[in-house]
Every structure is written in C-alpha cells, then in structure tokens.
C-alpha cells in the first residue's frame, strides 16, 4: 500500500503533475492485481456451501481440467476465475467475474464467463424449481456451444473430492501474463503513454 499523496480537494483542482503521480501509483496497483485476485480466491478455502468440495477447490479443479486438455492460458484463467464473484455477488456472481476479466479477455471468453451461471443451471435448476433449459434463450448466440461445453467439461465435473487438482502456484504465472496486458479499458490511451 502506497503512502504517496497529492493535495487537492476536488478533481477539477488537480493538475497534470498530480496525475503523473497518480498514474505512477496506478501502474503499481495494476501490477498487484494478480496477487489480489489470488488472495480473493483463497477466501473460498473451507467455504463448502453444502458442496462436496470448497469453492476454492472448485475453481482450481475447473482450471485444472481445462489445462489438462490443452486449453489456452486465457481460457484456463477464465475457468479459474469463473466463480470469483461468489462472495461479493451472491446473486450475480458471473457478472462479477466478467467485470474482473473484461479488460483482459476476448469477447467469446467474456460472454462464456458472464453467462455460465444460466448454462450451469442445465444440470440442477430442475431440483430448485427452475427451468433447466433456461439457456435455450441463447441457442442462436455464437457463444452458445462454447459456454455449454465450458459447463459440461470444466464447471459441472469440478466438484470431485478425489480429483487431482493443481495448486494455485501452477496458475499464478498465467494470471501475471494475462493481467499484464489489458485489451480494452477507458484508460487504454493513458496506459499506453504511461508505460512508454
């Protein structure tokens, strides 16, 4: 945590010099994103929520399954973080995961993460009085098959206490690489000039 400060009381009083300082601090903050994400994932250790494995293990298992069949790093990170929103977005966890990943992943992976909650319901919604075919509203979407496959192969089976699951250390370099290069951000032009 930085102790560097600028001194103004409203943004319209700030100067270019202030923003050079703030920009430098922002870059330091951005470099720490992978570690903060890992810390947030680790909050799920021991949180079973009634499931056979805790939420942390579920995320690691989904990523392990994707990695083991040769999915690319971006996809594996999406599998790792697909449920990162559980603790803060109890009623909309896919939206939280998508918001974190949005600057860094392609549109197809972003759509997959954002909609996986509805697609995952195919396997259990009938047990809680919901429509297991709710995902059919997206049947014509180009990412339908991708998202259905994600849930079938990586999210749905990632509740196995006997599954050999890789540790977070296997995924940390992937997080470092993915989060080092935002693809889209309202601050993209400023980021380019700061890092130049």
Residue, then its C-alpha position, 0 to 999 in steps of 0.5 A: x500500500x502506497x503512502x504517496x499523496x497529492x493535495x487537492x480537494x476536488x478533481x477539477x483542482x488537480x493538475x497534470x503533475x498530480x496525475x503523473x503521480x497518480x498514474x505512477x501509483x496506478x501502474x503499481x496497483x495494476x501490477x498487484x492485481x494478480x496477487x489480489x485476485x489470488x488472495x480473493x480466491x483463497x477466501x473460498x478455502x473451507x467455504x463448502x456451501x453444502x458442496x462436496x468440495x470448497x469453492x476454492x477447490x472448485x475453481x482450481x479443479x475447473x482450471x485444472x481440467x481445462x489445462x489438462x486438455x490443452x486449453x489456452x492460458x486465457x481460457x484456463x484463467x477464465x475457468x479459474x476465475x469463473x466463480x470469483x464473484x461468489x462472495x461479493x455477488x451472491x446473486x450475480x456472481x458471473x457478472x462479477x467475474x466478467x467485470x474482473x476479466x473484461x479488460x483482459x479477455x476476448x469477447x467469446x471468453x467474456x460472454x462464456x464467463x458472464x453467462x455460465x451461471x444460466x448454462x450451469x443451471x442445465x444440470x440442477x435448476x430442475x431440483x430448485x424449481x427452475x427451468x433447466x433449459x433456461x439457456x435455450x434463450x441463447x441457442x442462436x448466440x455464437x457463444x452458445x456451444x462454447x459456454x455449454x461445453x465450458x459447463x459440461x467439461x470444466x464447471x459441472x465435473x469440478x466438484x470431485x473430492x478425489x480429483x487431482x487438482x493443481x495448486x494455485x502456484x501452477x496458475x499464478x504465472x498465467x494470471x501475471x501474463x494475462x493481467x499484464x496486458x489489458x485489451x480494452x479499458x477507458x484508460x487504454x490511451x493513458x496506459x499506453x503513454x504511461x508505460x512508454 
